[in-house]
Structures are given as C-alpha cells and as structure tokens.
C-alpha cells in the first residue's frame, strides 16, 4: 500500500474514533463503526497491506454514514472527496 493510502486509512480510523467518543449514545451504529475502526487499525498494523484495504474501509464507512444518516453527503454513491464525516471529525473546524 502506498504511504498516502496508509495516511488515508489512519485519518479514517481517527475520524471514527473521534465520532465514537463524541457520540457514545449511538448504540448499534457505534458497534458497527467500532468494527470498521478495528479493521482500519488492523490494516495499519500489517507489514503488507492489501491494495484495496482503503477502499474496503471507505465503503463500509459510507454505508454506515448513509444508512444511519450521520452526516450529509454530496454524492449519492461511492466515496466523496469532500467527506463530511472525515472533515467533521479530523479538523478543528468540523463542529462549525
């Protein structure tokens, strides 16, 4: 996996961790997000990460985010380069 992909998986994992800390009352959604977070952590721990690991984690996060309507998305399918979930949970401006 390219170092850029590793950084993106790390960002995804950190965003999920922050969202979960800030929203402990989400029940089922929290459990499902935890599974994605743990898969992202596991991918980062591997010596040789499969090329599609980032895509898998993004796909799972998108399905949960759309399914539970966690954040508004600017695309109907697939991953948004302007992912509100990631932006809201990785920047100091996310709560604005």
Secondary structure as GFF3:
##gff-version 3
##sequence-region A 1 96
A	DSSP	alpha_helix	3	22	.	.	.	ID=ss1
A	DSSP	three_ten_helix	24	26	.	.	.	ID=ss2
A	DSSP	alpha_helix	28	45	.	.	.	ID=ss3
A	DSSP	alpha_helix	53	67	.	.	.	ID=ss4
A	DSSP	alpha_helix	84	90	.	.	.	ID=ss5
###
